[in-house]
């Protein structure tokens, strides 16, 4: 996977649009995997793209070789467990994510990598058993987004990465409460591996 030597001195810009903290794990892993590149990663809150005049956020995406969208459902919809019906929330989530993806598409000259929504964060199964809680909800949202954007967006199945990592090994309560970082180092490393793999597939390398 080595790229040409002249690229080694160039800054390889990556933009991560996310509502959680992924530092420092994702930066360290991406720098290790893109071994021949001078990797620089910028982290931007998705809400900045809803501010029309936020030129800095727009420029970060426009100048990036890779744009990653990773929205965490737990922080995006903190009252999801308390809602009697998820239909209203799912439609709003599809609308919100669609607007954001269209915005990123309009700014980026490269393909965008989007992590799908996951619902394994819920601890309710510890008291109620292994019931089906949000599977229909998240699968419905992810499927609708895929149907709309599959030709323009690279979708990465985060639920599958969590399954391969192991649910108990994918989360960190310590990181969640201290730094708004719900995922474990192992999970973020595995996600970074997928980012690099998808980048090289897209480039035909």
RODO-2510 file (C-alpha; in nm, 4 decimals, decimal comma):
residues 205
     n   res          X          Y          Z
     1     x     0,0000     0,0000     0,0000
     2     x     0,2943     0,2346    -0,0360
     3     x     0,2263     0,5465    -0,2332
     4     x     0,4763     0,7411    -0,4420
     5     x     0,7685     0,8960    -0,2591
     6     x     0,6872     1,2499    -0,3654
     7     x     0,3642     1,2321    -0,1616
     8     x     0,5521     1,1739     0,1633
     9     x     0,6244     1,5405     0,2235
    10     x     0,2760     1,6605     0,1333
    11     x     0,0184     1,7185     0,4044
    12     x    -0,2511     1,4523     0,3799
    13     x    -0,5610     1,6230     0,5196
    14     x    -0,8447     1,4316     0,6798
    15     x    -1,1620     1,5930     0,8131
    16     x    -1,3679     1,4120     1,0757
    17     x    -1,7163     1,5524     1,1273
    18     x    -1,8383     1,4052     1,4540
    19     x    -2,0365     1,4782     1,7698
    20     x    -1,8065     1,2711     1,9945
    21     x    -1,4396     1,2743     2,0921
    22     x    -1,2296     1,0255     1,8947
    23     x    -0,8923     1,1631     1,9970
    24     x    -0,6204     1,0566     2,0390
    25     x    -0,6864     0,7015     1,9222
    26     x    -0,8058     0,7638     1,5685
    27     x    -0,5262     1,0102     1,4917
    28     x    -0,2568     0,7754     1,6171
    29     x    -0,3937     0,4808     1,4226
    30     x    -0,4446     0,6715     1,0966
    31     x    -0,0936     0,8141     1,1192
    32     x     0,0426     0,4629     1,1719
    33     x    -0,1539     0,3184     0,8812
    34     x    -0,0835     0,5986     0,6331
    35     x     0,2853     0,5406     0,7007
    36     x     0,4190     0,7286     0,3960
    37     x     0,2011     1,0347     0,4390
    38     x     0,2154     1,3433     0,6585
    39     x    -0,1329     1,3035     0,8069
    40     x    -0,3178     1,6018     0,9510
    41     x    -0,6643     1,5441     1,0991
    42     x    -0,9198     1,8152     1,1737
    43     x    -1,2250     1,7531     1,3913
    44     x    -1,5383     1,9560     1,3302
    45     x    -1,8744     1,9558     1,5052
    46     x    -2,1563     1,8756     1,2599
    47     x    -2,3512     2,1720     1,3888
    48     x    -2,0996     2,4076     1,2302
    49     x    -2,2328     2,3101     0,8881
    50     x    -2,5727     2,4426     0,9826
    51     x    -2,4167     2,7868     1,0194
    52     x    -2,4216     2,9256     0,6671
    53     x    -2,1277     3,1608     0,7139
    54     x    -1,8918     2,9161     0,8861
    55     x    -1,6307     2,9445     0,6126
    56     x    -1,3560     2,7750     0,8124
    57     x    -1,5555     2,4527     0,8499
    58     x    -1,6364     2,4560     0,4794
    59     x    -1,2720     2,5050     0,3857
    60     x    -1,1616     2,2125     0,6020
    61     x    -1,3834     1,9731     0,4049
    62     x    -1,2942     2,1270     0,0695
    63     x    -0,9212     2,0833     0,1368
    64     x    -0,9420     1,7284     0,2737
    65     x    -0,8461     1,4108     0,0927
    66     x    -1,0844     1,2143     0,3152
    67     x    -1,3992     1,3384     0,4883
    68     x    -1,5438     1,1161     0,7615
    69     x    -1,8925     1,1540     0,9051
    70     x    -1,9429     0,9773     1,2383
    71     x    -2,2566     1,0770     1,4289
    72     x    -2,3176     0,8941     1,7544
    73     x    -2,6850     0,8157     1,8172
    74     x    -2,6515     0,8180     2,1965
    75     x    -2,5460     1,1844     2,1954
    76     x    -2,7578     1,2886     1,8992
    77     x    -3,0802     1,1489     2,0510
    78     x    -3,0177     1,1318     2,4275
    79     x    -3,3880     1,0825     2,5116
    80     x    -3,4441     0,7983     2,2684
    81     x    -3,5223     0,5479     2,5429
    82     x    -3,7923     0,7737     2,6841
    83     x    -3,9843     0,8163     2,3615
    84     x    -4,3049     0,6189     2,3080
    85     x    -4,2658     0,6239     1,9317
    86     x    -3,9455     0,6328     1,7290
    87     x    -4,1138     0,7243     1,3996
    88     x    -4,0851     1,0986     1,4534
    89     x    -3,7230     1,0679     1,5666
    90     x    -3,6250     0,8430     1,2756
    91     x    -3,7709     1,0818     1,0180
    92     x    -3,5971     1,3780     1,1786
    93     x    -3,2710     1,1856     1,1925
    94     x    -3,2936     1,0958     0,8243
    95     x    -3,3676     1,4578     0,7377
    96     x    -3,0822     1,5859     0,9556
    97     x    -2,8274     1,3390     0,8201
    98     x    -2,9391     1,3902     0,4609
    99     x    -2,8942     1,7650     0,4906
   100     x    -2,5500     1,7161     0,6390
   101     x    -2,4408     1,4647     0,3744
   102     x    -2,5625     1,6905     0,0939
   103     x    -2,3674     1,9765     0,2456
   104     x    -2,0494     1,7690     0,2652
   105     x    -2,0996     1,6393    -0,0893
   106     x    -2,1263     1,9957    -0,2167
   107     x    -1,7982     2,0867    -0,0477
   108     x    -1,5815     1,7799    -0,1021
   109     x    -1,4086     1,6824    -0,4241
   110     x    -1,3538     1,3310    -0,2884
   111     x    -1,5764     1,0494    -0,1666
   112     x    -1,7118     1,0791     0,1875
   113     x    -1,6955     0,7924     0,4351
   114     x    -2,0011     0,7731     0,6593
   115     x    -2,0314     0,5444     0,9603
   116     x    -2,3837     0,4107     0,9993
   117     x    -2,5860     0,4565     1,3172
   118     x    -2,5588     0,1917     1,5879
   119     x    -2,7711     0,1129     1,8920
   120     x    -2,5591    -0,1269     2,0972
   121     x    -2,4829     0,1432     2,3544
   122     x    -2,8054     0,0776     2,5464
   123     x    -2,7589    -0,0907     2,8845
   124     x    -3,1258    -0,1869     2,9142
   125     x    -3,0491    -0,5443     2,8082
   126     x    -2,8603    -0,5939     3,1334
   127     x    -3,1874    -0,5671     3,3253
   128     x    -3,4447    -0,6811     3,0711
   129     x    -3,2454    -0,9473     2,8910
   130     x    -3,1412    -0,9632     2,5274
   131     x    -3,4500    -0,8083     2,3737
   132     x    -3,4776    -0,6377     2,0366
   133     x    -3,4721    -0,2713     2,1267
   134     x    -3,3665    -0,0376     1,8461
   135     x    -3,2707    -0,2776     1,5679
   136     x    -3,5665    -0,1840     1,3513
   137     x    -3,5102     0,1848     1,4235
   138     x    -3,1420     0,2068     1,3294
   139     x    -3,1708    -0,0381     1,0416
   140     x    -3,4568     0,1663     0,8975
   141     x    -3,2587     0,4911     0,9209
   142     x    -2,9412     0,3371     0,7788
   143     x    -3,1282     0,1714     0,4907
   144     x    -3,3062     0,4930     0,3932
   145     x    -2,9793     0,6875     0,3925
   146     x    -2,8093     0,4147     0,1896
   147     x    -3,0876     0,4166    -0,0681
   148     x    -3,0535     0,7927    -0,1104
   149     x    -2,6752     0,8283    -0,1057
   150     x    -2,5190     0,4929    -0,1989
   151     x    -2,3786     0,6248    -0,5271
   152     x    -2,2113     0,9227    -0,3643
   153     x    -2,1195     0,8053    -0,0140
   154     x    -1,9111     0,5159     0,1179
   155     x    -2,1133     0,3701     0,4039
   156     x    -1,9257     0,1756     0,6716
   157     x    -2,1343    -0,0599     0,8845
   158     x    -2,0404     0,0423     1,2379
   159     x    -2,2655    -0,2236     1,3891
   160     x    -2,0637    -0,4904     1,2094
   161     x    -1,7342    -0,3447     1,3348
   162     x    -1,8735    -0,3478     1,6891
   163     x    -1,9875    -0,7075     1,6427
   164     x    -1,6406    -0,8106     1,5230
   165     x    -1,4752    -0,6196     1,8082
   166     x    -1,7198    -0,7510     2,0677
   167     x    -1,9824    -0,5327     2,2321
   168     x    -1,8204    -0,5410     2,5754
   169     x    -1,4842    -0,4446     2,4219
   170     x    -1,6255    -0,1638     2,2071
   171     x    -1,7290     0,0848     2,4763
   172     x    -1,5591     0,2663     2,7607
   173     x    -1,7604     0,4151     3,0459
   174     x    -1,4506     0,5944     3,1700
   175     x    -1,3912     0,7724     2,8406
   176     x    -1,7632     0,8465     2,8003
   177     x    -1,8001     1,0308     3,1301
   178     x    -1,4624     1,2029     3,1252
   179     x    -1,4255     1,3094     2,7651
   180     x    -1,7533     1,2428     2,5787
   181     x    -1,5735     0,9538     2,4128
   182     x    -1,7977     0,6463     2,4357
   183     x    -1,5868     0,4044     2,2332
   184     x    -1,2862     0,1998     2,3382
   185     x    -0,9416     0,2296     2,1883
   186     x    -0,9854    -0,1106     2,0247
   187     x    -1,3084    -0,0111     1,8512
   188     x    -1,1679     0,3184     1,7245
   189     x    -0,8569     0,1389     1,5962
   190     x    -1,0740    -0,1081     1,4052
   191     x    -1,2789     0,1780     1,2606
   192     x    -0,9589     0,3543     1,1500
   193     x    -0,8482     0,0353     0,9764
   194     x    -1,1737     0,0375     0,7815
   195     x    -1,1266     0,4021     0,6825
   196     x    -0,7853     0,3258     0,5360
   197     x    -0,9112     0,0136     0,3577
   198     x    -1,2013     0,2022     0,1993
   199     x    -0,9706     0,4852     0,0916
   200     x    -0,7373     0,2476    -0,0893
   201     x    -1,0288     0,0604    -0,2480
   202     x    -1,1692     0,3906    -0,3752
   203     x    -0,8280     0,4837    -0,5183
   204     x    -0,7904     0,1418    -0,6796
   205     x    -0,4756     0,0609    -0,4796
***
